Amino acid sequence: MSDRIYLDHNATTPLHPAVSDEMARVLRDVYGNPSSTHAEGAAARRVVDTAREQMAALLSVAPREVTFTAGATEANNTALLGIEGDGPVIASSVEHPSIEAPLVWLEERGRRVVRLGVDEAGLLDQDALERILEESPTLVTIIWANNETGVVQPMGEIAERVKARGVPLHVDATQAVGKAPVDLSRVPADLLSLSAHKFNGPKGIGCLVVRGDVECAPRALGGPQERRFRGGTENVAGIAGLGVAAQLAMDGLDARIPQYAGLRDRLWKGLEGAIPDLRRNGDPEAVLCNTLSVEFRGVAGDILVQSLDLEGLAVSAGAACHSGSIHPSHVLTAMGRSPEQALGCLRLSVGLGIDEAQVDRAVAIIAEQVAKVRALDAPR
């Protein structure tokens, strides 16, 4: 067994054994096409239908409102490019690249996009949101929990403001699902995106929820699948894995939140006691239970990531989508950090398989490596 410590669960998570077992069973035994009318096709259709019901139960939506996608990136693009209208599109200044890229695409084609600021804790400026809602936007899209800092937006309040104006609201809930309550019976969002691999499911599968009478144009044509919203033969094994991961996420949430929060807080207290000149990014009362974003003053984050990796500790300098980038995080600069400060930040995220002993080892490794990197950069 590897003695490495994996503290990058916001990038991706290990498969839960129950998920891999079900996927293996489906790959081996359920080989029919879900669109076929024979017994083999019907067996595959039952797998898809069961997973849709499991996903719907987790989110408190109707099964018919769940469309399977290749993940949150596809779902985000479908939501942003599929809602038609002439009004502006409203987003926050701390969105994931799979939101920001289609926003830029829309801007290049003449659509007005308004990015709302956040405060130093990463929370949305709701007064600015209220003002811009007076301009009858076509769509509002807000990330539920930030992938870099773990900051959780007060989505219930935001959704009520948007709903009161009759504007469709899309939420990117990719990081929130499995780590926070995501209940659309309480949060009146119209569209929601997620990826299975963020909550111990497989990569390459996710879903887009489209609620009620919201009209969202399909992006993949060519077949009757997913009620003609996404043509193409379904990834039955991936969908089965997503369904099991959704069931596990729902069943264990109440225990998982305090467990992960305890590990996260142990990690922070350990680092705070062992390393001088630290700063935590985000309000501790408004972040995901598993996520810790820390600024190590006087340290280059990318160098620290590499040195920690050599010592057997996997962490991130930000979003995995930005791997290899030496540009400062747009999320952290939006929160008021200078480019230099943003480049000195690490994202540490716990999850399945992490225990207190690993957290304590991680603290010791980080403290040692921060001291070494600072010594190398010290003036001579």
N, C-alpha and C positions, 0 to 999 in steps of 0.2 A: 504494500500500500504506500502511496506517495506521502511524504511528510511535508509537502507544500501546503501553504495556507492560502485559500482563495477568498479574498475580500473584494471581489468585483462582481457581486450578484446583480448590480444594476445594469451591467453589460449583458450578461446572460446567466442563466441558472442551470445547475445540473438537473438531469431528468430524475424525477421521482421514480423509484422502482416500480410502483404500480402503473405509472404511465408507460414505461418501457415494456413492461409485461403485456399490457393491453395492445400496444402497437405491434409487438412481435406476433401476438395471436392474430391480429387482423391481417398483417402482412402475409402470414402463413396460410390462414384459413378462409379469409373473406376477400376473395380475389375478383368478385363480380363487379360489373359496372353499375353504379347506383341508378343509372337511367334505364337499365335493361329490365324487361318485364318477367324474366324467368326467375327461378328460385335463387340462383346465385346473385342476381341483381337485387332481389328483394332483401337478401341478407345484408348486402352492403348498404342498401337504403336504410335499413333499421339501425345500423351503426351510426350513420350520418344523423338520422332523426334523434337518436338517443343523445348524441353529443350536443345537438342544437338545444335540446331540452335542458341539458346540464348547464350549458352556457347561459341560457335564458334565466334559469333559476338563480345563478350566481349574481346576475345583474338586475334581477326583478323586472324582466321585460317578457314580452310574448315570444315564443319560439319563432314565429313568422317574421319577427323584426331582426333576427340574427342572420347575417350573411357572412359565410366563411370567405376569408381572403388569404393571401400568402403572408400576411402579417400586418402590423400597424402602419408601415410605410405605404403599402398599397391602400389600406383603409383611409389613411389621412389624405392621400392624393385624391382618392375617389370622392371623399366628402368635400374637399375644397374646390375641386374642379367640376363636381357634379351638381352643385347648387347654382342655378342660373339666376341672373338678375343684374341690374345696373348699379345698384348701390355699392358703397364701400364694403370691403371685407375687414373685419376687426380682429386683431390678434394681440397677444402680449409680446413684450420684447424679449421673452425668455423661452421661446418655443423651441422644440426639437427641430433638427435640420429637415426632417421629413414633412414638417409644416412650413418651415421657412422657405424651402426650395420652391414648392408650388406657389407660395405667396409672391416670390420674385417673378415666377413665370407669369402670374396674373398681371403684375405690375408692368412687365415688358410688353404686354398686350393691351395696355391702357386702363386696366382696372385700378381704382384707388384702393390702397391698402393702408390701414392705420394701425400702428403698433403702440400699444399702451404701455406706459412705464410701470416699473415696480419700485418699491421702497428698498431700503438697505437690507431688509429681511427677506426680500424676494417676493413680497405680496403685491398683488395687482392694485393699481390705482383705480378704485371703484368710482370715485367722483368723475374721473376722466371717462370711464366707461359710461356712466350715466349721461354725460354730455354728448358723447358721440352717438349714443342710441337715438338721440333726437333727429339724427340725419338719415334714419331709415336704412340701416345697413342691410346688405343681402345675407350676411352670415357673420356670426361671432365664433371664433375658435380659440379656446383657452386650454392650456395644458393643466391637467388635474394635479399631478405631482411631478416636480421637475426631475429630470433624469440625472442632472449633475449635482444639485444641492439637496434634493429630496424635499424641497419646500412644497407644502400642500396648500393649494388655494382653497379659500372658503367657497367651494363650488356650489353649495346650496344657496348661499346669498347671491352669488353671481348669476346662477341660473334663474332665480326668481326675478332679478332685475331685467334680464334679457327676455324672459317669458312675458313679463308685463308689457313689453313693447311689441310683442308678436314677432320677434326676430328669431330665426333658427339658430340654435346653439350646438356647436360641435365641441366635444371634449376629447382630448388625447389622454386616455386613462391607462396608458401602457405601463407606467411605473406604479400606479396606484393599486391595480387589481392584485389581490392576494396579500397586500400589505396594509390596506386600509378599506373601510367599508365603501363599496361602490354600488349604491342602491338607487336605481333610476325611478323607483316608486317615490323616493324622497327628493331626488334631484331632477328637476324637469328638463333634462338635456334632450335634444332631438336626435343627435348622432353621437356615437362613441366608438373609438378605435382602441384595439389592444393587440398584443402579441403573446402567444402561449409561452415562448421561451423565457419570459420575464417572471413566470411563476411556476417553474419546474415542469413545463411542457416542452414539446419539440420546437425546433426552429422551423421557419418556413410555413407557419400557419398562424392565423389570427382571425379577427372578425371585425366587421363594421355593423354596428347597430343603427338602424334607421327606423325611427319611431313614428307611429301614427300616420298622418297624411302628408308628411314631409316628402317632397319630390326631389330625388337625387338621381341624376342620369347615370346609367351604367357606364363603366369604362372598358369592360371586356365583353364583346359581342360574339355571337357565333354558336350559341347553344341554349337549351332551355333550363340549364342548371341554375340553382339558387333563385328560382322564380324569375328567370331570364335577367337577373341583375348581374350575374357574373358567369359568363359562358365558360365551358371547359369541364372535362371530367374531374370530379372532386378528388382531393387528396384524402382518401378514406382513412388510411392509417394515421396521418397527421391530425385529421379531424377527431378521430377516436382518442388520440393522445391529448388534444385540447380539451375534450369533454371530461376525461378523467382528471386532468389538472384543474379544471374549473370546479369539479366536485370536491377535490381535496382542498382547494383554496377556500371554498365556502365552509366546509366542515371544520377546518382547523383555524379559522381566522381569529376567533376569540382567544385562543391559547397562543397563537403565533405572534400577535402584536406585542404582548408584554414580554414574551421570550426574546424576540428580536430587539426590542427596545432596551432590555436589560443588557444584552451583549453590546449594543451600540453605545450605551452610556458607560459601560465598563471600559470600552475602548477609549472613549473621550477622556474619562477621568484618569486612565492610565497614561495617556499621551500628555495630558495637561500637567500631571505630576512629574513626568520624566523629561519633558522638553520645554525649554524656555521659548518665549516669543511665538506663541501660537494664537490663532484666532479661528473661531468656529464660524462658518458661513451659514446664515439662516437662523431664524428664531427656533430654539430647541422645542418650543411648544407647538410649532407648526411645520414639522418635518416628518417624513416617513419614519416608521419605527426602525428601519434597518439601515438608514443612510446617514453618513457623517462626512461633511465637507470641511476640510481644515486647510488653513493657510499656514505654511511654515515659512516665516519671514527669513529672507536671506538665502533661500534655497530654490533652485530651479526644479520645478515639478517633474519635467521630463527626465532629468538626470536622476532624480530620486526614484522614479518609477523603475528605471533600468537597474539601479543598484539594489532595490528591494527584490526585483525579480531574480537577480543572481543569488540572493539569499533565501529564495524559496517562498517569497510573499508576492501574491498577485494583487495589485491595486490599479487605480486609474488616475490619470491627471485630469479627467473630465469624461466626456461622452466617448464611448467606443467608436462612434461614427466619426470622431475627430482624431482617431489614432494616427500618429505620425505628424500631426500638425503642431507647429510651435507658435501658433497665433493664440493670443489670450482669449479665454472663454467669453463669448458674448453674454452669457448668463451672468457671470460674475461682474463684468464691467457694467452691465445694466443695473446691478445692485450697488454700484458706486465704487467698486474696487478699481484701482489703477491697473494698467496692463502688467506692470511688474508684479503687483500683488496677485493678480489672477494667475500668472504663470508659476506662482509658488504654491498652488493649491493641489491637494489630492482629494479624490473621492474614495471613501472606504465604505463598502456595503456588505453587510452580513446576510446570511441566508441558510438554507438547508445544509446541515452537516457541520456548521460552525459551533464550537463550544467555548466555554470560558478559558480552558487551557490554551486553545489556539489564539484567542484574543490576547491573552497575557504574553504569549510568545511573539505575537505581532507587535505589541507595544515595545518589547525589548529590541526587536529587529529594527523597527522604525527609529527608535531613539538612537541606536548605534549608528545607523546610516545617516540620519540627519546631522549628527555630530561630525561624521567624516566628511560629508559634502560641505558643511559650513567651514570646516577647517581648510579644505582645499581652496575655498573661495575667499578665505580671510586675507587681508592685505599683509604683505611681508615686508 
